[in-house]
Each structure stands twice: as structure tokens, then as C-alpha cells.
Amino acid sequence: MKGKMSDPADKISLWTEGLDESWSMDSSQADHMDRGPQSIEEIMEHVDMLVFRYGDDLDCKLILRFKERTLHLQLSSKLMEASDPNDQTYQNIPVAQDNLYQFLDEFIYEEPEPDEGRINFREDKKGIIAMLCAVGVLIVAIYFSGFYGSDDEGFMPVPTAVQLQDPMEIQQFYEQNAGVYATAIDDGEMVIELTAEGTWAYFDLVKRTSRKYGAEMVSGGEYVPGKEEEVYAIVTDQRFVFYPKSEGELEFLQRSFRKVAVTREELAYLDLPAFN
């Protein structure tokens, strides 16, 4: 049964790196320190304490083992990343702190792979609902004269963006920002793919199994680099705009998307539909 665990047999064996005996950060503590069997609730308490105590300086690793499975959970100031040392296709998976309980719960009660070709109505239904919600909120506008037309019908605002003109700057912009970005890797999260050739696609994630994700395409097309009041902007042919922030990060609809790969081929755990 999933949920709160009381059976000691269900506890996770926990080791840490970068923490001393009192759970204080110690960069010299590179060896595994055995913390004994821990419930999900106990692990959550440790993580919450470390995030609260160290904030932006947090940098340590939790090693979790249950039965024949091992998981490395890297904790840092901005994110958590999970990796399976025995599976090279499952590396550096972003885990939102709000989703950590569910993530660990699935690590314990990992469900078997579904029969190939079998329709998972619950998962497909969730994906469709998420896609419809995304379509509903993607009413954001930006104008590039000559890129997607100059008519001002509908509810589009006054033009505010200016397209980059320097060919070298444009090429550098494409190369620097190409990649796959995600709010997180979890069911219902969002993914943006930008290519160095100037195409873009927007997806909703759908969990297939605990270690495999599919995606439903919401929209896609071409984009051009520009500036809006000296702020770089990625302007699409459907009037959506993505803002490059710090290195490896985009902002869209006031949500942060972190770069999880340079190309989709690096994401063996994520099946993105082809876009032509």
C-alpha cells in the first residue's frame, strides 16, 4: 500500500556525502556516512532542515538504497537532482522539493512497466487536461513586424520587441540558447525545446512509468531573437515570448524553465514527439 510507511522493512537505507555526524555541511566529508534505515518522512525532515539551514550554500548528496535499487540525490541551492548509478539513461533528473515525497514513494513502490500498447486512460486523461489548461493560459502576445504579420486584429498589445540585426549576435544567440528546458521532470510539468536552427516546441509531460516520461505537444514553430527594453527575448511565430535569464534558464508566463539537456537525444528517459 502506498502512503505513510510504518513497516521497518519498507525503510530506505540512507548514506550521505558532504555532511558530518551532526548533519552539518563539511566539504571534506567525501566518504559515505551511514545514517541507517529511514522512513520517507524522516528523509523529508532532513532535507527540509538542510534547505532551511544552508539556503544558497547547500551542497551535499544523499545515497538511498532499497532492496536492489540505489538512488543518488544531489542537493544544492536551487534544485535537487536524482541519478541511478546503475542506469546511464537515468542521470541528473530534476526533482522539485514539493514533489520529493511522491518521488521517494515511487522509489519504494515502483510500479511494473505497463503492457506495450495498453492504453493508460488515467495518464492520458491527465495529459489531455494539462494540455487544455496550457492552451488556455497561452494567451500572451508580442509583436515582430514582418515575422508573423503586421495586422493588429484581436487582443494583441502594442509592439514592444525589436529583432536583433547583427548576424553574428543572432547566430551566437541561437547556439547559446538551444536546448531542452523544463519546469521539472514530473507528470503535468512543462517543457520547451529550442533548436539552433530557430525552431521551438512546447510540451506537457505525461508520466508513463516511474522512470519514463512521454510528452504531448501543445504548440511549435519558428522563433527569432530580439530585445524588449534591453532584455533579450525569444519571440515565436505564435506570439509567445520566452525570456533567457541566468545561464541555462528561461522564463515563460512567470515560470522558470531550467535547461535539462542541449539536445533531446540526451534524454533517454523522455520521449519527445518529433516536430517538423
Residue frames relative to the residue before (quaternion, step in Angstrom):
aa qw qx qy qz dx dy dz
M 1.0000 0.0000 0.0000 0.0000 0.00 0.00 0.00
K 0.3829 -0.7238 0.5232 0.2361 3.54 -0.90 0.93
G 0.5641 0.6081 -0.4500 0.3310 3.55 -1.26 0.43
K 0.8103 -0.2454 0.1844 0.4992 3.53 -1.19 -0.54
M 0.2859 -0.7957 0.5163 0.1366 3.56 -0.77 1.05
S 0.0707 -0.7894 0.6083 0.0437 3.54 -1.06 0.82
D 0.5959 0.5658 -0.3565 0.4447 3.58 1.20 -0.42
P 0.4434 -0.7088 0.4757 0.2733 3.65 -0.64 1.06
A 0.5905 0.5841 -0.3726 0.4140 3.58 1.14 -0.54
D 0.6775 0.4900 -0.2861 0.4681 3.58 1.21 -0.46
K 0.4961 0.6720 -0.4357 0.3353 3.60 1.20 -0.03
I 0.4344 -0.6977 0.5232 0.2252 3.52 -1.22 0.69
S 0.3807 -0.6863 0.5657 0.2529 3.57 -0.96 0.85
L 0.1105 -0.8340 0.5405 -0.0067 3.56 -0.68 1.13
W 0.0204 -0.7437 0.6682 0.0061 3.53 -1.09 0.92
T 0.1826 -0.7765 0.5884 0.1321 3.59 -1.21 0.37
E 0.1607 -0.7251 0.6562 0.1338 3.51 -1.39 0.36
G 0.7952 0.2959 -0.2259 0.4786 3.58 -1.02 0.81
L 0.6848 0.4044 -0.2802 0.5375 3.58 1.29 0.28
D 0.3713 -0.7253 0.5270 0.2417 3.58 -1.01 0.76
E 0.7824 -0.3599 0.2247 0.4559 3.57 -1.30 -0.09
S 0.7259 0.4152 -0.2392 0.4934 3.60 1.09 -0.67
W 0.5241 -0.6563 0.3799 0.3876 3.58 1.32 0.35
S 0.4327 0.6459 -0.5000 0.3815 3.57 1.08 0.71
M 0.5443 -0.6371 0.4330 0.3322 3.56 -1.03 0.77
D 0.0689 0.7730 -0.6225 0.1009 3.54 -0.95 1.01
S 0.3135 -0.7965 0.4889 0.1684 3.56 -0.21 1.31
S 0.6343 0.5362 -0.3410 0.4403 3.60 1.17 -0.43
Q 0.6020 0.5645 -0.3534 0.4405 3.58 1.28 -0.31
A 0.0362 0.8438 -0.5304 0.0726 3.56 0.34 1.28
D 0.6131 0.5580 -0.3552 0.4320 3.59 1.17 -0.45
H 0.5801 -0.5678 0.4519 0.3699 3.53 -1.25 0.48
M 0.1358 -0.7620 0.6279 0.0822 3.56 -0.99 0.90
D 0.3681 -0.7588 0.5016 0.1927 3.55 -0.62 1.18
R 0.1490 -0.8002 0.5789 0.0490 3.58 -0.73 1.12
G 0.5176 -0.6654 0.4063 0.3524 3.60 1.26 0.04
P 0.7051 -0.4359 0.3331 0.4492 3.59 -1.31 -0.02
Q 0.0385 -0.8001 0.5981 -0.0253 3.55 -0.95 0.94
S 0.4055 -0.6659 0.5632 0.2738 3.55 -1.14 0.64
I 0.6623 -0.4744 0.3777 0.4400 3.56 -1.26 0.22
E 0.6379 0.5401 -0.3293 0.4392 3.58 0.96 -0.85
E 0.6657 0.5015 -0.3025 0.4625 3.57 0.97 -0.84
I 0.6378 0.5100 -0.3242 0.4774 3.58 1.01 -0.78
M 0.6312 0.5298 -0.3318 0.4592 3.59 0.98 -0.81
E 0.6418 0.5223 -0.3247 0.4582 3.59 0.99 -0.80
H 0.6412 0.5143 -0.3241 0.4682 3.59 1.00 -0.80
V 0.6654 0.5017 -0.3088 0.4585 3.59 0.88 -0.92
D 0.6557 0.5096 -0.3164 0.4586 3.60 0.88 -0.93
M 0.6482 0.5195 -0.3150 0.4590 3.57 0.98 -0.84
L 0.6732 0.4977 -0.3009 0.4566 3.61 0.91 -0.91
V 0.6458 0.5095 -0.3205 0.4698 3.60 0.97 -0.85
F 0.6762 0.4885 -0.2956 0.4656 3.58 0.93 -0.89
R 0.6988 0.4967 -0.2791 0.4326 3.58 0.91 -0.93
Y 0.8304 0.2798 -0.1115 0.4687 3.59 0.78 -0.99
G 0.2379 -0.8191 0.5053 0.1312 3.62 1.16 -0.28
D 0.8585 -0.0549 0.0713 0.5049 3.56 -0.82 -1.08
D 0.6667 0.5127 -0.3031 0.4481 3.61 1.20 -0.37
L 0.4357 0.7290 -0.4458 0.2828 3.58 1.26 -0.10
D 0.2228 0.7479 -0.6010 0.1729 3.57 -0.91 0.98
C 0.3939 0.6846 -0.5255 0.3162 3.57 -0.20 1.28
K 0.3259 -0.7437 0.5548 0.1816 3.56 -1.31 0.14
L 0.1974 -0.7331 0.6390 0.1237 3.51 -1.19 0.78
I 0.1578 -0.7648 0.6188 0.0854 3.58 -0.96 0.90
L 0.0785 -0.8203 0.5663 -0.0145 3.55 -0.55 1.22
R 0.0202 -0.7934 0.6082 -0.0126 3.56 -0.94 0.92
F 0.0669 0.7693 -0.6310 0.0737 3.52 -0.98 0.96
K 0.8123 -0.0635 -0.0267 0.5791 3.55 -0.56 1.24
E 0.8094 -0.2376 0.1807 0.5057 3.60 -0.65 -1.08
R 0.6214 0.5717 -0.3306 0.4216 3.60 1.25 0.00
T 0.1062 -0.7714 0.6254 0.0504 3.55 -1.15 0.72
L 0.0349 -0.7911 0.6106 -0.0120 3.55 -1.02 0.85
H 0.2026 -0.7487 0.6203 0.1166 3.56 -0.99 0.91
L 0.0843 -0.7909 0.6059 0.0157 3.57 -0.80 1.06
Q 0.1707 -0.7990 0.5738 0.0560 3.56 -0.37 1.30
L 0.1473 -0.7931 0.5880 0.0596 3.58 -0.76 1.07
S 0.0911 0.7728 -0.6245 0.0668 3.56 -0.93 0.93
S 0.7669 -0.4195 0.2360 0.4244 3.55 -1.30 0.10
K 0.8018 0.3230 -0.1512 0.4796 3.58 0.96 -0.81
L 0.8337 0.0720 0.0084 0.5475 3.59 1.09 -0.48
M 0.2880 -0.6765 0.6307 0.2484 3.49 -1.43 0.03
E 0.0897 -0.7916 0.6033 0.0378 3.54 -1.02 0.81
A 0.2048 -0.7863 0.5761 0.0882 3.55 -0.90 1.01
S 0.0008 0.7850 -0.6189 0.0251 3.57 -1.05 0.83
D 0.2749 -0.7180 0.6154 0.1738 3.52 -1.21 0.68
P 0.3619 -0.7670 0.4798 0.2247 3.64 -0.41 1.12
N 0.7018 0.4483 -0.2634 0.4870 3.59 1.24 -0.34
D 0.7271 0.3361 -0.2129 0.5595 3.57 1.28 0.10
Q 0.2686 -0.8098 0.5036 0.1359 3.59 -0.22 1.26
T 0.6260 0.5206 -0.3502 0.4631 3.60 1.22 -0.22
Y 0.7091 0.3812 -0.2396 0.5427 3.58 1.29 -0.12
Q 0.3144 0.7504 -0.4994 0.2976 3.53 0.35 1.34
N 0.8704 0.0663 -0.0560 0.4846 3.56 -1.15 0.80
I 0.2228 0.7793 -0.5450 0.2147 3.56 0.87 1.00
P 0.3866 -0.7302 0.5030 0.2537 3.63 -0.60 1.04
V 0.0662 -0.7804 0.6215 0.0144 3.58 -1.00 0.88
A 0.3351 -0.7373 0.5508 0.2017 3.58 -0.67 1.09
Q 0.5649 -0.6183 0.4203 0.3492 3.58 -0.99 0.81
D 0.6367 0.5409 -0.3276 0.4413 3.59 1.05 -0.74
N 0.7300 0.4104 -0.2275 0.4969 3.59 1.18 -0.55
L 0.3988 0.7589 -0.4580 0.2351 3.59 1.26 0.01
Y 0.6223 0.5428 -0.3611 0.4332 3.63 0.91 -0.78
Q 0.6779 0.4838 -0.2916 0.4705 3.58 0.84 -0.99
F 0.6285 0.5481 -0.3303 0.4420 3.56 1.01 -0.84
L 0.6948 0.4547 -0.2726 0.4860 3.60 0.88 -0.93
D 0.5974 0.5657 -0.3508 0.4473 3.57 1.09 -0.70
E 0.6850 0.4652 -0.2754 0.4884 3.57 1.01 -0.84
F 0.5697 0.5697 -0.3805 0.4539 3.58 1.17 -0.50
I 0.6752 0.4707 -0.2790 0.4947 3.57 1.08 -0.77
Y 0.8090 0.2152 -0.0735 0.5420 3.55 0.76 -1.10
E 0.0409 0.8366 -0.5435 0.0556 3.56 0.76 1.03
E 0.3473 -0.7581 0.5201 0.1849 3.52 -0.76 1.09
P 0.5456 -0.6175 0.4436 0.3524 3.62 -1.09 0.59
E 0.6290 -0.5197 0.4143 0.4033 3.53 -1.28 0.45
P 0.4505 -0.6824 0.4895 0.3029 3.64 -0.91 0.78
D 0.6085 -0.5404 0.4246 0.3968 3.54 -1.24 0.48
E 0.5103 -0.6606 0.4547 0.3105 3.55 -0.90 0.96
G 0.7998 0.2662 -0.2207 0.4906 3.52 -0.89 0.97
R 0.5583 0.6026 -0.3942 0.4122 3.58 1.23 -0.24
I 0.3808 -0.7344 0.5186 0.2161 3.55 -0.88 0.95
N 0.1970 -0.7560 0.6154 0.1052 3.55 -0.80 1.05
F 0.2565 -0.8264 0.4799 0.1447 3.54 0.10 1.35
R 0.6337 0.5476 -0.3399 0.4279 3.59 0.98 -0.85
E 0.6982 0.4588 -0.2820 0.4718 3.59 0.84 -0.96
D 0.6541 0.5102 -0.3245 0.4544 3.60 0.94 -0.85
K 0.6323 0.5376 -0.3266 0.4522 3.56 1.03 -0.82
K 0.6550 0.5071 -0.3118 0.4654 3.58 0.95 -0.88
G 0.6484 0.5244 -0.3216 0.4485 3.56 1.01 -0.80
I 0.6497 0.5147 -0.3129 0.4638 3.57 1.00 -0.86
I 0.6503 0.5117 -0.3219 0.4600 3.58 0.95 -0.88
A 0.6557 0.5102 -0.3154 0.4585 3.58 0.95 -0.90
M 0.6485 0.5233 -0.3203 0.4506 3.58 0.99 -0.84
L 0.6612 0.5059 -0.3126 0.4573 3.57 0.95 -0.87
C 0.6310 0.5252 -0.3313 0.4651 3.58 1.05 -0.77
A 0.6538 0.5161 -0.3186 0.4525 3.56 0.98 -0.87
V 0.6336 0.5223 -0.3350 0.4620 3.57 0.97 -0.85
G 0.6491 0.5469 -0.3185 0.4220 3.55 1.02 -0.80
V 0.7490 0.3929 -0.2282 0.4822 3.58 1.00 -0.77
L 0.5852 0.5980 -0.3835 0.3910 3.59 1.21 -0.24
I 0.3788 0.6741 -0.5346 0.3411 3.56 0.83 1.02
V 0.3307 0.7092 -0.5392 0.3113 3.52 0.43 1.28
A 0.1801 -0.8478 0.4978 0.0322 3.57 -0.79 0.96
I 0.1023 0.7468 -0.6557 0.0436 3.50 -1.23 0.65
Y 0.2826 -0.8078 0.5074 0.1009 3.57 -0.96 0.81
F 0.0016 0.7556 -0.6550 0.0087 3.55 -1.00 0.92
S 0.3449 -0.7516 0.5200 0.2139 3.58 -0.39 1.16
G 0.8055 0.2476 -0.2037 0.4984 3.55 -0.82 1.02
F 0.6429 0.5219 -0.3373 0.4478 3.61 1.19 -0.31
Y 0.8121 -0.0066 0.0034 0.5835 3.58 0.84 -0.94
G 0.7488 -0.3871 0.2064 0.4969 3.55 1.11 0.68
S 0.3630 -0.7580 0.5110 0.1806 3.54 -1.21 0.50
D 0.4380 0.6867 -0.4858 0.3171 3.59 1.20 0.12
D 0.2670 -0.7779 0.5524 0.1357 3.55 -1.12 0.71
E 0.2954 0.7517 -0.5321 0.2540 3.57 1.06 0.72
G 0.7171 0.4341 -0.3192 0.4421 3.56 -1.24 0.40
F 0.6781 -0.5134 0.3773 0.3663 3.52 -1.27 -0.50
M 0.3399 0.7634 -0.4896 0.2488 3.58 1.13 0.55
P 0.4616 -0.6975 0.4729 0.2772 3.62 -0.99 0.79
V 0.6865 -0.4337 0.3718 0.4497 3.52 -1.35 0.03
P 0.5770 -0.6051 0.4067 0.3682 3.65 -0.95 0.79
T 0.0646 -0.8214 0.5666 0.0087 3.56 -0.93 0.91
A 0.7062 0.4659 -0.2620 0.4642 3.63 1.16 -0.40
V 0.2054 -0.7576 0.6102 0.1070 3.53 -1.22 0.66
Q 0.4182 -0.7251 0.4920 0.2394 3.56 -0.77 1.02
L 0.5088 -0.6277 0.4925 0.3233 3.57 -1.08 0.74
Q 0.2772 -0.7958 0.5242 0.1229 3.56 -1.05 0.78
D 0.6254 0.5552 -0.3395 0.4305 3.59 1.07 -0.69
P 0.4283 -0.7280 0.4660 0.2635 3.66 -0.52 1.11
M 0.6461 0.5164 -0.3273 0.4569 3.61 0.99 -0.77
E 0.6600 0.5003 -0.3037 0.4710 3.57 0.95 -0.88
I 0.6367 0.5323 -0.3260 0.4527 3.58 1.02 -0.80
Q 0.6755 0.4939 -0.2978 0.4594 3.58 0.87 -0.96
Q 0.6457 0.5167 -0.3127 0.4672 3.56 0.99 -0.85
F 0.6243 0.5478 -0.3237 0.4532 3.56 1.05 -0.82
Y 0.6513 0.5167 -0.3120 0.4598 3.59 0.90 -0.95
E 0.7045 0.4782 -0.2717 0.4486 3.57 0.81 -1.04
Q 0.6798 0.5133 -0.2939 0.4336 3.58 0.94 -0.89
N 0.7768 0.3744 -0.1810 0.4730 3.58 0.98 -0.84
A 0.4420 0.6832 -0.4712 0.3404 3.60 1.24 -0.04
G 0.4501 0.6823 -0.4966 0.2920 3.57 -0.98 0.81
V 0.4652 -0.6220 0.5435 0.3182 3.53 -1.39 -0.06
Y 0.0941 -0.8064 0.5838 -0.0090 3.56 -0.71 1.16
A 0.0315 -0.8107 0.5846 -0.0060 3.60 -1.03 0.75
T 0.5034 -0.6055 0.5157 0.3375 3.55 -1.19 0.58
A 0.7046 -0.2505 0.1656 0.6430 3.57 1.23 -0.70
I 0.4265 -0.6549 0.5375 0.3169 3.55 -1.26 0.20
D 0.4471 0.6415 -0.4993 0.3732 3.53 -0.06 1.34
D 0.6803 -0.4914 0.3511 0.4153 3.54 -1.27 0.36
G 0.8219 0.2348 -0.1864 0.4845 3.57 -0.90 0.95
E 0.5289 0.6123 -0.4255 0.4053 3.60 1.24 -0.04
M 0.4467 -0.7140 0.4953 0.2129 3.56 -1.32 0.31
V 0.1459 -0.7818 0.6048 0.0416 3.54 -1.15 0.78
I 0.1038 -0.7521 0.6481 0.0595 3.54 -1.12 0.83
E 0.1134 -0.7803 0.6127 0.0535 3.57 -0.92 0.96
L 0.0513 -0.7750 0.6298 0.0025 3.57 -0.87 1.03
T 0.1829 -0.7820 0.5850 0.1131 3.58 -0.92 0.86
A 0.5901 -0.5814 0.4320 0.3566 3.55 -1.26 0.44
E 0.6192 0.5385 -0.3374 0.4613 3.58 1.30 -0.19
G 0.5923 -0.6236 0.3464 0.3745 3.59 1.27 0.09
T 0.5548 0.5620 -0.4359 0.4318 3.61 1.07 0.60
W 0.1449 -0.7825 0.6024 0.0615 3.54 -1.21 0.54
A 0.0187 -0.7738 0.6323 0.0332 3.55 -1.29 0.42
Y 0.2119 -0.7689 0.5977 0.0819 3.53 -1.16 0.76
F 0.0480 -0.8288 0.5562 -0.0386 3.59 -0.71 1.12
D 0.2732 -0.6735 0.6483 0.2270 3.50 -1.40 0.31
L 0.3809 -0.7343 0.5165 0.2212 3.58 -0.89 0.95
V 0.0917 -0.7625 0.6394 0.0364 3.53 -1.17 0.77
K 0.3353 -0.7526 0.5287 0.2040 3.59 -0.63 1.07
R 0.2394 -0.7682 0.5810 0.1226 3.56 -0.87 1.03
T 0.7459 -0.0728 0.0597 0.6594 3.54 1.00 -0.94
S 0.7243 -0.4307 0.2855 0.4565 3.59 -1.24 -0.01
R 0.7857 0.2826 -0.1580 0.5272 3.61 1.17 -0.42
K 0.7062 0.3826 -0.2632 0.5344 3.60 1.22 0.19
Y 0.0878 -0.7949 0.6003 0.0111 3.52 -1.00 0.92
G 0.2057 -0.7266 0.6393 0.1451 3.50 -1.21 0.68
A 0.2452 -0.7657 0.5742 0.1546 3.57 -1.27 -0.06
E 0.2436 -0.7282 0.6233 0.1476 3.52 -1.20 0.69
M 0.3552 -0.7434 0.5215 0.2219 3.57 -0.71 1.06
V 0.2652 -0.7574 0.5808 0.1368 3.54 -0.93 0.97
S 0.7801 -0.1819 0.1629 0.5761 3.57 0.88 -0.92
G 0.0542 0.7996 -0.5972 0.0325 3.56 -1.27 0.26
G 0.1845 0.7831 -0.5812 0.1221 3.56 -1.27 0.26
E 0.6635 -0.4575 0.3822 0.4521 3.55 -1.01 -0.87
Y 0.1206 -0.7822 0.6052 0.0857 3.55 -1.25 0.44
V 0.1714 -0.7517 0.6253 0.1204 3.54 -1.33 0.37
P 0.4604 -0.6781 0.4928 0.2921 3.60 -1.09 0.61
G 0.0599 0.8050 -0.5875 0.0563 3.54 -1.05 0.74
K 0.3527 -0.6930 0.5740 0.2566 3.51 -1.36 -0.26
E 0.0952 -0.7621 0.6392 0.0389 3.50 -1.14 0.80
E 0.8019 -0.1762 0.0489 0.5688 3.58 -0.22 1.33
E 0.7213 -0.4707 0.2174 0.4593 3.56 0.86 1.13
V 0.5834 0.5250 -0.3886 0.4828 3.58 1.26 0.27
Y 0.4503 -0.6931 0.4888 0.2790 3.57 -0.78 1.00
A 0.0352 -0.7980 0.6010 -0.0257 3.54 -1.07 0.83
I 0.2711 -0.7157 0.6205 0.1713 3.54 -1.19 0.68
V 0.0976 -0.8365 0.5391 -0.0080 3.54 -0.31 1.30
T 0.2335 -0.8043 0.5365 0.1041 3.57 -0.67 1.11
D 0.6159 -0.5648 0.4126 0.3625 3.52 -1.32 0.35
Q 0.6823 0.4284 -0.2996 0.5110 3.60 1.26 0.01
R 0.5751 -0.6627 0.3291 0.3490 3.51 1.29 0.58
F 0.4626 0.5974 -0.4994 0.4241 3.55 1.11 0.65
V 0.1459 -0.7973 0.5815 0.0703 3.57 -1.09 0.66
F 0.1541 -0.7604 0.6280 0.0601 3.55 -0.97 1.01
Y 0.2314 -0.7892 0.5577 0.1121 3.59 -0.93 0.89
P 0.3261 -0.7173 0.5756 0.2186 3.63 -0.67 1.01
K 0.1684 -0.7803 0.5966 0.0827 3.56 -0.86 0.99
S 0.7949 -0.0806 0.0985 0.5932 3.58 -0.62 -1.06
E 0.7154 -0.4481 0.3006 0.4439 3.56 -1.26 0.30
G 0.8335 0.1689 -0.1443 0.5058 3.55 -0.83 1.03
E 0.6957 0.4333 -0.2764 0.5019 3.60 1.13 0.47
L 0.1156 -0.7626 0.6336 0.0596 3.56 -1.11 0.82
E 0.1902 -0.7391 0.6252 0.1634 3.53 -1.30 0.38
F 0.0831 0.7728 -0.6229 0.0888 3.55 -0.94 0.97
L 0.8342 -0.0148 -0.0454 0.5494 3.56 -0.79 1.08
Q 0.6438 -0.5652 0.2890 0.4274 3.54 1.06 0.96
R 0.5804 0.5243 -0.4040 0.4744 3.58 1.14 0.64
S 0.3938 -0.7268 0.5195 0.2163 3.55 -1.05 0.78
F 0.1174 -0.7598 0.6380 0.0424 3.54 -1.01 0.97
R 0.1834 -0.7987 0.5667 0.0858 3.59 -0.69 1.08
K 0.4899 -0.6602 0.4769 0.3111 3.59 -0.98 0.83
V 0.1450 -0.8071 0.5702 0.0495 3.57 -0.74 1.11
A 0.7914 -0.0105 -0.0028 0.6112 3.59 1.26 -0.24
V 0.5032 -0.6263 0.4971 0.3276 3.56 -1.24 0.43
T 0.7877 0.0627 -0.0297 0.6121 3.57 1.08 -0.76
R 0.6171 -0.5717 0.3952 0.3689 3.58 -1.18 0.53
E 0.5736 0.6122 -0.3789 0.3907 3.59 1.14 -0.54
E 0.6163 0.5587 -0.3444 0.4352 3.60 1.19 -0.44
L 0.6878 0.4954 -0.2632 0.4607 3.59 1.22 -0.44
A 0.1129 -0.8376 0.5330 0.0397 3.56 0.30 1.27
Y 0.6801 0.4935 -0.2890 0.4587 3.60 1.15 -0.54
L 0.7281 0.3838 -0.2063 0.5292 3.58 1.30 -0.16
D 0.1767 -0.7930 0.5800 0.0595 3.56 -0.71 1.15
L 0.0733 -0.8051 0.5887 -0.0018 3.57 -0.27 1.30
P 0.4728 -0.6751 0.4781 0.3035 3.61 -0.85 0.90
A 0.5339 -0.6136 0.4727 0.3391 3.57 -1.12 0.66
F 0.1137 -0.7750 0.6185 0.0627 3.53 -1.13 0.74
N 0.0765 -0.8032 0.5908 -0.0019 3.56 -0.72 1.13
